[in-house]
Amino acid sequence: MIKSAVGEELDAWIHRLFPFVFWGRLNPNALTVAGAAVSTGAAWALASGALFAGALLILFGGFFDLVDGVVARHHGISSRFGAFLDSTLDRWVDAVLLVGLSVHFARQGEPGHVALAGAALALSFLVSYSKARAELVLESFDVGWMERGERIGVLALGCALGFPVLALWIIAAGSAVTAAQRIATAQREMARLEEREESP
């Protein structure tokens, strides 16, 4: 939802707020990998119980994820592999952060919270996968309000403020609603597409 709302203005905002990332010719793929590495460190911090430090590292890792595509477009070096790498490592980050939080809850002896983190992870992947599959058939598919940016933001805020369980409930519930929205929209739009293809 955030990405859809900002749209093409994102590049201009990044240029204004973080001009230093354009001073040299940074490799956008290296930025993508760096963001995933920082987020893995965030997961380690969460697993260790350092929730505030984990939250800061989540935001720092998110910074790399925010600017890598903008840097690629700025230098005219966007590539199919870059998009593939970004999407693939996004899934790694989604998983490793929630696994890290699961480890924290397991160490605290909270199996219910471990299950909640697992549900949030499964539903998050359902949201991402439903869009990926739909875009193989439909030209555009920007549906739902709990996308990856929102999930990462809620997780970071919840951990920073000391309410990780509340954050997980919001992520799980929001992801369930978003997945349902996407499935319903895909069914409707694909049926329309099939009707157009079958009409003489």
Buried (B, 14 or more C-beta within 10 A) or exposed (E): BEEEEEEEEBBEEBBEEBEEBBEEEBBBBEBBBBBBBBBBBBBBBBBBEBBEBBBBBBBBBBBBBBBBBBBBBBEEEBEEEBEEBBEEBBBEBBBBBBBBBBBBBBEEEBEEBBEBBBBBBBBBBBBBEBBEEBEEEBEEBEBBEBBBBBBBBBBBBBBBEEBBBEBBBBBBBBBBBBBBBBBEBBEEBEEEEEEEEEEE
